[in-house]
Amino acid sequence: MDMNQYLDMFIEESKEHLQAINANLLLLENDPGNITHVKEIFRSAHTLKGMSATMGFEDMANLTHEAENVLDLIRNQKLMITSDIMDVIFQSVDLIEGMVIDITEGGDGSADVSGPVKKLRAIVAGEFTAESEVAATAAIEVEAPVEEQIVAGEQDLDDYALMVLKQSKELGNNLMWITVTLNDNCLLKAARSYMVFDQLESLGEVIKTKPTVEDIENERFETSFEIAYVTMHPADKIRSAILNISEIQDVKIDPIGLKEAQSPVPAVVEKVETAAPVKKEPDAQQAPVRKQAAGGKTIRVDIERLDILMNLFSELVIDRGRLEQLAREIGKSELQETVEHMSRISGDLQNIILTMRMVPVEQVFNRFPRMIRDLQKDLNKKVNLEIIGAETELDRTVIDEIGDPLNHLLRNSLDHGIESPADRKNAGKPEEGTIVLRAFHSGNHVFIEVKDDGAGINKDRVLKKAIERGIVNPAAADSLTDKQIHELLFAAGFSTAEVISDISGRGVGLDVVKSKIESLGGSVGVESVRGQGTTFLIQLPLTLSIISAMLVQVQDEKYAVPLSSIIETAVFRKDQIMMAHRQKVIDFRGRVVPLVSLQDIFQVPASDSVQDDEEVAVIIVRKGEKMAGLVVDSFIGQQEIVLKSLGKYLVNVFAISGATILGDGQVALIIDCNTLIK
């Protein structure tokens, strides 16, 4: 069978199960006595093992199997959880994640799993300690051969089945060899055998059948079949349960006795996949850990298909604008009514398509608790990460890009913001610091907040570093406000780290974060109170594909200004324009706002059709706390536009973020207000 057709599904489901394992491991570490978390981890690990074995990824299957053995001991309360054991399990999960990434990138998913496997086996054997790890792994380097054989009966079982039976017996289960005989005149033998297996699986585990499952399903047996069975219930109850099924003539149950092994085998019971005929209902332990609509009315859709759908609809938006313009020019009422109806329908369709592309930010947020857990151990700090608003939705294209900026901000908060437990105690704070990661909607934007209750920003240190690096003129340093000093953190190459490390700093400042966020059409700011903490606030657009914009005329050319950047449009008389520091400015609601002429910036040639009058049309735009007035010739109006890239031959065009095609076929450039204000 060609497994390549299932590879995408395997990768997606593996990522989901690994995310579920990581999340529940963190919960288990904080609440070691809660067996519910162990059961959830075990289910995901069991399913992951089965999937990887089916796909032929043996290293992944073997490592997951060994981790499953440890989890089973914890689940059955035969093993106490320690920090060292949790570290080994986390290391194993990291290695499995690496194998999944390798498979995603076209690799074969192979890896050296011998180290984690030895550690996991040592844990099972009770020989693992952090200090004697080398001795423990050496002691179990050669696994003892299984020498058990059936005592009662002459049935042959393979080594794997014998090992499971041995381990099940050590956990107090009853081992049975069951012979079921059907009536001689039974017509539907496969159906009756299915009912027998269904009943047995509700009371225990089927280990092996004779003849094979396939033969039983195809009725390739006379009137009887045999089963190796493990259960906690007595033989009488099992016999009665089977005899309650019609057309069963006889049930014979013999105990299975095992010889003692020559070498001890770790007492681990494995949740064995049933050897019974396939049931119609899916096994609960095989069910993927994911939220589903009632009745499972969900499907997986490749993001590329949604991208294609969005591109096709973008063309429809362009044609819609063209039709609206033609309808106005022709002036026929029936045509205008039809176009208006089509516009409403396409608007609803647009909302549905955009909604389909929206995914919750928890896809990004879920990776951070594990990162914080590892970093706080490296830094010897105590930190609690609170996640709020993980259900907030963003466009998939934005989701894919915000992971790295958030990762940098969280590392920065943990390294620079949160103090050591001793310092926090001396400052009268709890030893455990708190970092809050919050997302929320506001208008057509999503805001993501990273807040810590650490030491806050040392503005004197920041200012000193800025002066040393030539970012700030010493003469102007005294006139800077606290907010302006905090904003210096985003200057290129700025870092207050005394030692470059892998945690944060690394010689690269927060300018990388700012550049990335601004490339997504967003903005980032910072607020801090010394001794109380720091808050970074990121503003992002809901989507990057179709945006609302104000179309403006500059001589004979048309430009689009995103509405998300516009505060207000206004018309000023020329005598209201003033000069300050050789820069034209206006008084806008008590604030001095500099004017920027789009004709001068883009060197638009003058046109005879544009008359020079006594009034100036201005668009007031904002980036953070800074504002500017864009001088244009006239306003055309608000319109939904499709954002299109300028292509690989026109990169880094100053103050232009893309282009759109208007209803009359003209191309309008989209202005990047952030760059203009900067």
C-alpha positions as CSV (number, residue, x, y, z in Angstrom):
1,M,0.0,0.0,0.0
2,D,1.3,3.5,-0.9
3,M,1.4,5.4,2.4
4,N,2.4,8.8,0.7
5,Q,-1.3,9.6,0.2
6,Y,-1.7,9.6,4.0
7,L,1.5,11.5,4.8
8,D,-0.1,15.0,5.1
9,M,-2.8,13.6,7.4
10,F,-0.1,11.8,9.5
11,I,1.9,15.1,9.9
12,E,-1.1,17.2,10.9
13,E,-2.4,14.6,13.4
14,S,1.0,14.1,14.8
15,K,1.4,17.8,15.5
16,E,-2.0,17.8,17.2
17,H,-1.1,14.9,19.4
18,L,2.3,16.3,20.3
19,Q,0.7,19.6,21.2
20,A,-1.8,17.8,23.4
21,I,1.1,15.8,25.0
22,N,3.1,19.0,25.7
23,A,0.1,20.8,27.2
24,N,-0.9,17.9,29.5
25,L,2.7,17.3,30.5
26,L,2.9,20.8,31.8
27,L,-0.4,20.3,33.7
28,L,0.9,17.1,35.1
29,E,4.1,18.7,36.3
30,N,2.1,21.2,38.2
31,D,-0.3,18.6,39.5
32,P,1.5,15.3,39.7
33,G,-1.4,13.5,41.5
34,N,-3.9,14.1,38.7
35,I,-4.1,10.9,36.8
36,T,-6.5,12.4,34.3
37,H,-3.6,14.3,32.7
38,V,-1.6,11.0,32.5
39,K,-4.5,9.3,30.8
40,E,-4.7,12.1,28.2
41,I,-1.0,11.9,27.5
42,F,-1.2,8.1,27.3
43,R,-4.0,8.2,24.8
44,S,-2.1,10.7,22.5
45,A,1.1,8.7,22.8
46,H,-0.7,5.4,22.1
47,T,-2.3,6.9,19.0
48,L,1.0,8.5,17.9
49,K,2.8,5.1,18.3
50,G,0.2,3.3,16.2
51,M,0.2,5.9,13.4
52,S,4.0,6.1,13.2
53,A,4.3,2.3,13.1
54,T,1.7,2.1,10.4
55,M,3.5,4.7,8.3
56,G,6.8,2.8,8.8
57,F,8.6,5.4,11.0
58,E,10.2,2.8,13.3
59,D,12.4,5.2,15.4
60,M,9.4,7.3,16.3
61,A,7.3,4.2,17.1
62,N,10.0,2.7,19.3
63,L,10.7,5.8,21.3
64,T,6.9,6.5,21.7
65,H,6.5,2.9,22.9
66,E,9.2,3.3,25.6
67,A,7.6,6.6,26.7
68,E,4.3,4.8,26.8
69,N,5.7,2.2,29.2
70,V,6.7,4.9,31.7
71,L,3.4,6.6,31.4
72,D,1.6,3.3,32.1
73,L,3.5,2.9,35.3
74,I,2.5,6.5,36.3
75,R,-1.1,5.8,35.3
76,N,-1.3,2.7,37.4
77,Q,0.4,4.6,40.3
78,K,3.4,2.3,40.3
79,L,5.8,5.2,39.7
80,M,6.1,8.5,41.4
81,I,6.7,11.5,39.2
82,T,9.9,13.4,39.7
83,S,11.5,16.4,38.0
84,D,14.2,14.2,36.5
85,I,11.6,11.8,35.0
86,M,9.6,14.7,33.6
87,D,12.8,16.0,32.0
88,V,13.4,12.7,30.3
89,I,9.9,12.6,29.0
90,F,10.1,16.1,27.7
91,Q,13.4,15.3,26.0
92,S,11.7,12.3,24.3
93,V,8.8,14.5,23.1
94,D,11.3,17.0,21.7
95,L,13.1,14.3,19.8
96,I,9.7,13.0,18.4
97,E,8.9,16.6,17.4
98,G,12.2,16.8,15.6
99,M,11.4,13.6,13.7
100,V,8.0,15.0,12.6
101,I,9.7,18.2,11.4
102,D,12.2,16.0,9.4
103,I,9.3,14.1,7.8
104,T,7.6,17.4,7.0
105,E,10.7,18.6,5.2
106,G,10.9,15.4,3.1
107,G,13.1,13.3,5.4
108,D,12.6,9.7,6.5
109,G,12.0,10.6,10.1
110,S,15.0,8.6,11.4
111,A,17.0,9.7,14.4
112,D,19.3,8.3,17.1
113,V,16.8,7.4,19.8
114,S,19.1,5.1,21.8
115,G,19.9,7.7,24.5
116,P,16.3,8.5,25.5
117,V,15.3,4.8,25.0
118,K,17.9,3.8,27.6
119,K,16.8,6.4,30.0
120,L,13.1,5.5,29.7
121,R,13.9,1.8,30.2
122,A,16.0,2.7,33.2
123,I,13.0,4.5,34.7
124,V,10.8,1.5,34.1
125,A,13.4,-0.8,35.7
126,G,13.6,1.5,38.7
127,E,17.3,2.1,38.1
128,F,17.2,5.7,36.9
129,T,18.6,8.7,38.9
130,A,20.0,11.9,37.6
131,E,23.4,11.2,39.2
132,S,23.7,7.5,38.1
133,E,22.2,8.0,34.6
134,V,25.3,6.5,32.9
135,A,25.3,3.4,35.1
136,A,21.6,3.0,34.8
137,T,21.6,3.1,31.0
138,A,24.6,0.7,30.9
139,A,22.8,-1.8,33.2
140,I,19.9,-2.1,30.7
141,E,21.8,-1.8,27.5
142,V,21.1,-5.4,26.6
143,E,17.5,-6.3,27.1
144,A,16.8,-9.7,28.7
145,P,15.4,-12.3,26.3
146,V,11.9,-13.4,26.9
147,E,11.8,-17.1,27.8
148,E,8.2,-17.5,28.9
149,Q,6.2,-20.3,27.4
150,I,2.7,-21.5,27.8
151,V,2.2,-24.1,30.5
152,A,-1.5,-24.8,30.2
153,G,-2.1,-25.9,26.6
154,E,0.2,-26.3,23.6
155,Q,-0.7,-23.0,21.8
156,D,2.3,-21.0,20.4
157,L,2.5,-17.3,21.1
158,D,5.1,-14.9,19.8
159,D,7.5,-13.1,22.1
160,Y,5.5,-9.9,22.1
161,A,2.3,-11.6,23.2
162,L,4.2,-13.5,25.9
163,M,5.7,-10.3,27.2
164,V,2.3,-8.6,27.4
165,L,0.8,-11.6,29.2
166,K,3.7,-11.7,31.7
167,Q,3.4,-8.0,32.5
168,S,-0.4,-8.2,32.7
169,K,-0.1,-11.1,35.2
170,E,2.3,-9.0,37.4
171,L,-0.3,-6.3,37.5
172,G,-2.9,-8.8,38.9
173,N,-4.8,-9.6,35.7
174,N,-6.3,-13.1,34.9
175,L,-4.8,-14.8,31.9
176,M,-7.2,-17.0,30.0
177,W,-7.2,-19.2,26.9
178,I,-10.9,-19.2,25.7
179,T,-12.3,-21.7,23.2
180,V,-15.7,-20.7,21.8
181,T,-17.8,-23.2,19.9
182,L,-20.7,-22.1,17.7
183,N,-23.8,-24.2,16.9
184,D,-23.3,-26.5,13.9
185,N,-26.2,-24.8,12.1
186,C,-25.0,-21.2,12.7
187,L,-25.4,-19.3,9.5
188,L,-23.6,-16.0,10.2
189,K,-20.5,-17.2,11.9
190,A,-18.5,-13.9,11.4
191,A,-21.4,-11.9,12.9
192,R,-21.5,-14.2,16.0
193,S,-17.7,-14.0,16.4
194,Y,-17.9,-10.2,16.2
195,M,-20.4,-10.2,19.0
196,V,-18.2,-12.4,21.1
197,F,-15.2,-10.1,20.5
198,D,-17.3,-7.0,21.2
199,Q,-18.4,-8.5,24.6
200,L,-14.8,-9.6,25.5
201,E,-13.4,-6.1,24.7
202,S,-15.8,-4.5,27.1
203,L,-14.4,-6.6,29.9
204,G,-10.7,-7.0,29.0
205,E,-8.1,-7.2,26.2
206,V,-7.9,-9.7,23.4
207,I,-4.2,-10.6,22.9
208,K,-4.2,-13.2,20.1
209,T,-6.7,-15.3,18.1
210,K,-6.5,-18.7,16.5
211,P,-7.2,-18.8,13.6
212,T,-6.2,-15.2,12.6
213,V,-8.6,-12.3,12.7
214,E,-8.7,-12.1,8.9
215,D,-9.7,-15.8,8.8
216,I,-12.4,-15.3,11.4
217,E,-13.8,-12.3,9.5
218,N,-14.0,-14.3,6.3
219,E,-15.5,-17.3,8.1
220,R,-12.5,-19.5,7.3
221,F,-13.0,-21.7,10.3
222,E,-15.2,-24.6,11.3
223,T,-17.4,-24.0,14.3
224,S,-14.8,-23.0,17.0
225,F,-12.0,-20.4,17.5
226,E,-9.6,-19.7,20.3
227,I,-8.6,-16.5,22.1
228,A,-5.7,-15.5,24.4
229,Y,-7.4,-13.1,26.8
230,V,-6.4,-10.7,29.7
231,T,-9.0,-9.5,32.2
232,M,-9.5,-8.4,35.8
233,H,-12.8,-10.4,36.0
234,P,-13.2,-14.0,37.0
235,A,-13.7,-16.8,34.5
236,D,-17.3,-17.4,35.5
237,K,-18.3,-13.9,34.6
238,I,-16.5,-14.1,31.2
239,R,-18.2,-17.5,30.4
240,S,-21.7,-16.1,31.3
241,A,-21.1,-13.0,29.2
242,I,-20.3,-15.1,26.1
243,L,-23.1,-17.7,26.6
244,N,-25.6,-14.8,26.7
245,I,-25.0,-14.5,23.0
246,S,-27.3,-16.6,20.9
247,E,-26.0,-19.6,18.8
248,I,-23.1,-20.2,21.2
249,Q,-22.9,-23.9,21.9
250,D,-20.0,-24.1,24.4
251,V,-17.4,-21.9,26.1
252,K,-14.2,-23.5,27.5
253,I,-11.8,-21.4,29.6
254,D,-8.4,-22.5,30.7
255,P,-5.9,-20.4,32.8
256,I,-2.7,-19.6,31.1
257,G,0.4,-20.3,33.2
258,L,3.8,-18.9,32.5
259,K,7.2,-20.2,33.4
260,E,9.3,-17.8,35.4
261,A,11.7,-15.8,33.3
262,Q,15.5,-16.2,33.7
263,S,16.0,-12.5,33.8
264,P,13.6,-9.9,35.1
265,V,11.5,-8.0,32.6
266,P,10.3,-4.5,33.5
267,A,6.7,-4.7,34.8
268,V,5.0,-2.6,32.2
269,V,1.6,-3.3,30.8
270,E,0.9,-2.0,27.3
271,K,-2.4,-1.0,26.0
272,V,-2.6,-3.6,23.1
273,E,-4.4,-2.8,20.0
274,T,-7.3,-5.3,19.9
275,A,-6.9,-8.2,17.6
276,A,-10.7,-8.6,17.2
277,P,-12.6,-8.0,14.0
278,V,-12.8,-4.2,13.3
279,K,-15.7,-2.6,15.1
280,K,-17.8,0.1,13.6
281,E,-17.4,2.5,16.5
282,P,-13.9,4.1,16.7
283,D,-11.9,3.3,19.8
284,A,-11.8,6.1,22.3
285,Q,-8.1,5.8,22.6
286,Q,-7.6,6.2,18.9
287,A,-9.7,9.4,18.7
288,P,-7.6,12.5,17.9
289,V,-7.5,15.1,20.6
290,R,-9.2,18.0,18.9
291,K,-12.3,20.0,19.3
292,Q,-15.0,19.0,16.8
293,A,-18.5,20.2,16.0
294,A,-21.4,18.0,17.1
295,G,-21.6,15.0,14.9
296,G,-18.0,15.5,13.7
297,K,-19.1,17.8,11.0
298,T,-15.7,19.2,10.3
299,I,-13.3,18.6,7.4
300,R,-9.6,19.4,6.8
301,V,-8.9,21.8,4.0
302,D,-5.4,22.5,2.7
303,I,-4.5,26.1,3.2
304,E,-3.3,26.3,-0.4
305,R,-6.9,25.7,-1.5
306,L,-8.1,28.5,0.6
307,D,-5.4,30.8,-0.8
308,I,-6.6,29.9,-4.3
309,L,-10.2,30.6,-3.3
310,M,-9.2,33.9,-1.9
311,N,-7.3,34.8,-5.1
312,L,-10.3,34.0,-7.2
313,F,-12.5,36.0,-5.0
314,S,-10.1,38.9,-5.2
315,E,-10.5,38.9,-9.0
316,L,-14.3,38.9,-8.4
317,V,-13.9,42.0,-6.1
318,I,-12.1,43.8,-8.9
319,D,-14.8,42.9,-11.5
320,R,-17.5,44.0,-8.9
321,G,-15.9,47.4,-8.7
322,R,-15.8,47.6,-12.5
323,L,-19.5,46.6,-12.8
324,E,-20.5,49.2,-10.2
325,Q,-18.7,51.9,-12.1
326,L,-20.3,50.9,-15.4
327,A,-23.8,50.7,-13.9
328,R,-23.4,54.3,-12.6
329,E,-22.2,55.5,-16.0
330,I,-25.0,53.8,-17.9
331,G,-27.6,54.8,-15.4
332,K,-30.1,52.1,-16.2
333,S,-32.1,51.3,-13.0
334,E,-32.5,47.5,-13.7
335,L,-28.8,47.2,-14.2
336,Q,-28.0,49.2,-11.0
337,E,-30.4,47.0,-8.9
338,T,-28.8,43.8,-10.2
339,V,-25.3,45.1,-9.5
340,E,-26.3,46.2,-6.0
341,H,-27.8,42.8,-5.3
342,M,-24.6,41.1,-6.6
343,S,-22.5,43.4,-4.4
344,R,-24.5,42.4,-1.3
345,I,-24.2,38.7,-2.2
346,S,-20.5,39.0,-2.9
347,G,-20.0,40.9,0.4
348,D,-21.6,38.0,2.3
349,L,-19.4,35.6,0.3
350,Q,-16.4,37.7,1.2
351,N,-17.2,37.5,4.9
352,I,-17.6,33.7,4.7
353,I,-14.2,33.3,2.9
354,L,-12.4,35.5,5.4
355,T,-14.0,33.6,8.2
356,M,-12.8,30.3,6.7
357,R,-9.3,31.6,6.8
358,M,-9.5,32.7,10.4
359,V,-7.8,30.5,13.0
360,P,-7.5,31.0,16.7
361,V,-4.2,32.4,18.0
362,E,-4.0,29.4,20.4
363,Q,-2.2,27.6,17.5
364,V,0.7,30.0,18.3
365,F,0.1,30.5,22.0
366,N,0.1,26.7,22.8
367,R,3.9,26.4,22.0
368,F,4.9,28.9,24.7
369,P,4.1,27.2,28.0
370,R,6.6,24.5,27.2
371,M,9.2,27.1,26.2
372,I,8.7,29.1,29.4
373,R,9.0,25.9,31.4
374,D,12.4,25.1,30.0
375,L,13.7,28.6,30.1
376,Q,12.8,29.2,33.8
377,K,14.8,26.1,34.7
378,D,17.8,27.3,32.7
379,L,17.6,30.8,34.3
380,N,16.7,29.4,37.8
381,K,13.6,31.6,37.9
382,K,10.0,30.9,38.9
383,V,7.5,32.1,36.3
384,N,3.8,31.5,35.8
385,L,2.6,32.0,32.2
386,E,-1.1,33.1,32.0
387,I,-2.8,32.9,28.6
388,I,-5.9,34.9,28.0
389,G,-8.0,35.1,24.8
390,A,-6.5,32.2,23.0
391,E,-9.7,31.8,21.1
392,T,-9.2,35.1,19.4
393,E,-9.1,34.6,15.6
394,L,-6.6,35.9,13.1
395,D,-6.1,35.4,9.4
396,R,-3.9,32.3,8.7
397,T,-1.3,34.4,6.9
398,V,-0.9,36.6,10.0
399,I,-0.8,33.6,12.3
400,D,2.1,32.0,10.4
401,E,4.2,35.2,10.9
402,I,3.7,36.3,14.5
403,G,5.3,33.2,16.2
404,D,8.8,34.5,16.1
405,P,8.1,38.1,17.3
406,L,6.0,36.7,20.3
407,N,8.8,34.2,21.0
408,H,11.3,37.0,21.2
409,L,9.1,39.2,23.5
410,L,8.4,36.3,25.9
411,R,12.1,35.4,26.1
412,N,12.9,39.1,26.7
413,S,10.3,39.3,29.5
414,L,11.7,36.2,31.1
415,D,15.4,37.1,30.8
416,H,15.3,40.9,31.3
417,G,12.0,41.5,33.0
418,I,11.4,38.9,35.7
419,E,13.9,39.0,38.5
420,S,15.4,36.1,40.3
421,P,13.4,34.6,43.3
422,A,15.8,36.2,45.8
423,D,15.6,39.7,44.2
424,R,11.8,39.4,44.1
425,K,11.6,38.4,47.7
426,N,13.8,41.3,48.7
427,A,11.5,43.7,46.7
428,G,8.5,42.3,48.6
429,K,7.1,40.4,45.6
430,P,6.1,36.7,45.4
431,E,9.1,34.5,44.4
432,E,7.1,33.4,41.3
433,G,6.8,36.0,38.6
434,T,3.9,36.3,36.2
435,I,3.9,36.8,32.5
436,V,0.5,37.4,30.9
437,L,-0.1,36.7,27.2
438,R,-3.4,38.2,26.1
439,A,-5.2,38.5,22.8
440,F,-8.4,40.5,22.1
441,H,-10.4,42.0,19.2
442,S,-11.0,45.7,18.8
443,G,-12.6,47.0,15.6
444,N,-10.8,45.6,12.6
445,H,-7.7,44.8,14.6
446,V,-6.4,42.2,17.0
447,F,-4.3,43.2,19.9
448,I,-1.7,40.9,21.5
449,E,-0.3,41.9,24.9
450,V,2.8,40.6,26.6
451,K,2.9,41.8,30.2
452,D,5.2,40.9,33.1
453,D,5.4,41.9,36.7
454,G,9.2,42.2,36.7
455,A,11.6,45.0,37.4
456,G,10.5,47.2,34.6
457,I,12.7,49.1,32.2
458,N,15.7,50.8,33.6
459,K,15.5,54.0,31.6
460,D,18.9,55.3,32.8
461,R,20.6,52.2,31.5
462,V,18.6,52.3,28.3
463,L,19.6,56.0,27.7
464,K,23.2,55.3,28.5
465,K,23.4,52.5,26.0
466,A,21.6,54.6,23.4
467,I,24.1,57.4,23.8
468,E,27.0,54.9,23.6
469,R,25.7,53.5,20.4
470,G,25.1,57.0,18.9
471,I,21.4,56.5,18.7
472,V,20.7,59.6,20.9
473,N,22.5,62.9,20.9
474,P,23.8,63.5,24.5
475,A,22.6,67.1,24.2
476,A,19.0,66.0,23.6
477,A,19.0,63.1,26.1
478,D,17.7,65.2,29.0
479,S,14.6,66.4,27.0
480,L,13.4,62.8,26.3
481,T,10.2,61.6,28.0
482,D,10.0,58.2,29.7
483,K,7.9,56.9,26.7
484,Q,10.5,58.2,24.2
485,I,13.3,56.4,26.2
486,H,11.3,53.2,26.2
487,E,10.8,53.4,22.4
488,L,14.6,53.4,22.1
489,L,14.5,49.6,22.7
490,F,13.2,49.2,19.2
491,A,16.2,51.0,17.6
492,A,18.2,48.9,15.2
493,G,20.9,46.8,16.9
494,F,20.0,48.1,20.4
495,S,20.4,45.6,23.2
496,T,21.0,46.1,27.0
497,A,22.3,42.5,27.4
498,E,25.7,42.5,29.1
499,V,26.3,38.9,28.0
500,I,25.1,37.6,24.7
501,S,23.2,34.3,25.3
502,D,20.7,32.0,23.6
503,I,17.9,33.2,25.9
504,S,17.5,36.8,24.6
505,G,19.6,39.6,23.4
506,R,22.0,37.7,21.2
507,G,23.2,41.1,20.0
508,V,19.9,41.6,18.2
509,G,17.4,44.0,19.7
510,L,13.7,44.4,19.5
511,D,14.0,46.1,16.1
512,V,13.6,42.7,14.5
513,V,10.2,42.3,16.3
514,K,9.1,45.8,15.2
515,S,10.1,45.3,11.6
516,K,8.2,42.0,11.4
517,I,5.1,43.4,12.9
518,E,5.1,46.5,10.7
519,S,5.6,44.3,7.6
520,L,2.3,42.7,8.6
521,G,0.6,46.1,8.6
522,G,0.7,46.3,12.4
523,S,2.5,48.2,15.1
524,V,4.1,47.6,18.5
525,G,4.6,49.8,21.5
526,V,5.9,49.4,25.1
527,E,4.9,50.8,28.5
528,S,6.8,50.2,31.7
529,V,6.8,51.2,35.4
530,R,10.1,50.8,37.2
531,G,9.7,48.0,39.8
532,Q,6.2,47.0,38.6
533,G,6.7,45.5,35.2
534,T,6.6,46.0,31.4
535,T,3.9,45.7,28.8
536,F,4.4,45.2,25.1
537,L,1.3,45.8,22.9
538,I,1.1,44.5,19.4
539,Q,-1.6,45.7,17.0
540,L,-2.4,43.5,13.9
541,P,-4.9,43.7,11.1
542,L,-7.5,40.9,11.0
543,T,-6.6,40.0,7.4
544,L,-3.9,41.0,4.8
545,S,-5.8,40.0,1.6
546,I,-8.8,42.4,1.3
547,I,-8.7,45.8,3.1
548,S,-10.8,48.9,3.2
549,A,-9.0,52.0,1.9
550,M,-9.5,55.6,1.0
551,L,-8.9,56.3,-2.7
552,V,-7.3,59.7,-3.4
553,Q,-6.2,61.6,-6.5
554,V,-2.7,63.1,-6.8
555,Q,-2.6,65.0,-10.2
556,D,-3.5,62.3,-12.7
557,E,-2.6,59.3,-10.5
558,K,-4.6,57.4,-7.9
559,Y,-3.4,56.1,-4.6
560,A,-5.0,54.0,-1.8
561,V,-4.5,54.8,1.9
562,P,-5.6,52.0,4.3
563,L,-8.4,53.1,6.6
564,S,-6.7,51.4,9.5
565,S,-4.1,54.2,9.4
566,I,-6.5,57.1,8.9
567,I,-7.7,59.2,11.8
568,E,-9.6,61.8,9.8
569,T,-9.9,63.5,6.4
570,A,-10.0,67.3,6.3
571,V,-9.7,70.3,4.1
572,F,-7.5,73.2,5.2
573,R,-7.1,76.7,3.7
574,K,-3.7,77.5,2.5
575,D,-3.4,80.4,5.0
576,Q,-3.8,77.7,7.9
577,I,-0.5,76.1,6.8
578,M,2.5,77.2,8.9
579,M,6.2,76.6,8.8
580,A,8.2,75.1,11.7
581,H,11.8,74.0,11.4
582,R,11.5,74.4,7.6
583,Q,8.6,71.9,7.6
584,K,5.0,72.7,6.6
585,V,2.7,72.0,9.6
586,I,-0.9,72.4,10.5
587,D,-2.7,72.8,13.8
588,F,-4.9,69.7,14.2
589,R,-7.0,69.8,17.4
590,G,-4.3,71.5,19.3
591,R,-1.5,69.3,18.0
592,V,1.2,70.4,15.5
593,V,1.1,67.9,12.7
594,P,3.7,67.9,9.9
595,L,2.4,67.8,6.3
596,V,3.7,65.4,3.7
597,S,3.0,66.1,0.0
598,L,2.4,62.9,-1.9
599,Q,3.1,64.7,-5.2
600,D,6.6,65.6,-3.9
601,I,7.3,62.2,-2.3
602,F,6.4,60.2,-5.4
603,Q,7.5,62.9,-7.9
604,V,4.2,63.0,-9.6
605,P,4.3,65.2,-12.7
606,A,2.0,68.2,-12.7
607,S,-1.2,67.9,-14.8
608,D,-3.0,70.7,-16.6
609,S,-6.4,69.2,-15.6
610,V,-5.8,69.8,-11.9
611,Q,-6.6,73.4,-10.9
612,D,-4.7,75.2,-8.1
613,D,-7.2,76.4,-5.6
614,E,-7.1,78.0,-2.1
615,E,-7.9,74.8,-0.2
616,V,-5.8,71.7,0.5
617,A,-7.1,68.2,1.0
618,V,-5.4,66.4,3.9
619,I,-5.6,62.9,5.3
620,I,-4.5,62.7,8.9
621,V,-2.7,59.4,9.5
622,R,-1.3,57.9,12.7
623,K,1.4,55.4,13.7
624,G,1.5,54.9,17.4
625,E,1.6,58.4,19.0
626,K,3.0,60.0,15.9
627,M,0.8,61.7,13.3
628,A,1.2,63.2,9.8
629,G,-1.0,64.9,7.2
630,L,-0.9,63.5,3.7
631,V,-1.5,66.3,1.2
632,V,-3.6,65.1,-1.8
633,D,-5.5,66.8,-4.6
634,S,-8.9,65.3,-3.9
635,F,-10.7,62.4,-2.2
636,I,-12.3,59.7,-4.4
637,G,-14.0,57.7,-1.7
638,Q,-13.8,54.6,0.4
639,Q,-13.6,51.2,-1.3
640,E,-12.7,47.6,-0.6
641,I,-9.5,46.8,-2.4
642,V,-7.5,43.7,-3.1
643,L,-3.9,43.9,-1.8
644,K,-1.5,42.6,-4.4
645,S,2.3,42.4,-4.2
646,L,4.5,44.4,-6.6
647,G,6.4,41.3,-7.5
648,K,10.0,40.3,-7.0
649,Y,11.3,42.9,-9.4
650,L,10.0,45.8,-7.4
651,V,11.1,45.2,-3.8
652,N,11.6,47.8,-1.1
653,V,9.8,50.6,-3.0
654,F,9.8,53.5,-0.6
655,A,6.4,54.1,1.2
656,I,4.5,51.6,-1.1
657,S,3.2,48.3,0.3
658,G,1.5,47.0,-2.8
659,A,-1.0,47.8,-5.5
660,T,-4.6,47.2,-6.4
661,I,-6.6,47.2,-9.6
662,L,-9.6,49.6,-9.7
663,G,-12.9,49.2,-11.3
664,D,-11.9,51.2,-14.4
665,G,-8.8,48.9,-14.9
666,Q,-6.3,51.5,-13.5
667,V,-3.7,50.4,-11.0
668,A,-3.6,52.3,-7.7
669,L,-0.5,52.1,-5.5
670,I,-1.2,51.4,-1.8
671,I,0.6,53.8,0.5
672,D,2.6,52.5,3.6
673,C,1.8,55.2,6.1
674,N,4.1,53.7,8.7
675,T,7.1,54.3,6.5
676,L,6.1,57.9,5.6
677,I,5.7,58.8,9.3
678,K,9.0,57.2,10.2
